[in-house]
Amino acid sequence: MAYYTLSAYTVDITALDQALARRLPRYPQLPATLLGRLAVDNKQKGRRFVT
């Protein structure tokens, strides 16, 4: 139905809410995964996909 990509990403801990950052490891940058949608199949455009 669609094409996605996963990319390595980092999040600066100072950009997070302090309540959340307190529960995470004390690294200046945290590893994350960035999910990006590249395309939707032409046959599926305009159709609503419900999970």
Secondary structure, DSSP 8 states (H G I E B T S, - for coil): -EEEEEEEEEEEGGGS-HHHHHTS-S-SEEEEEEEEEEEE-GGGTT-----
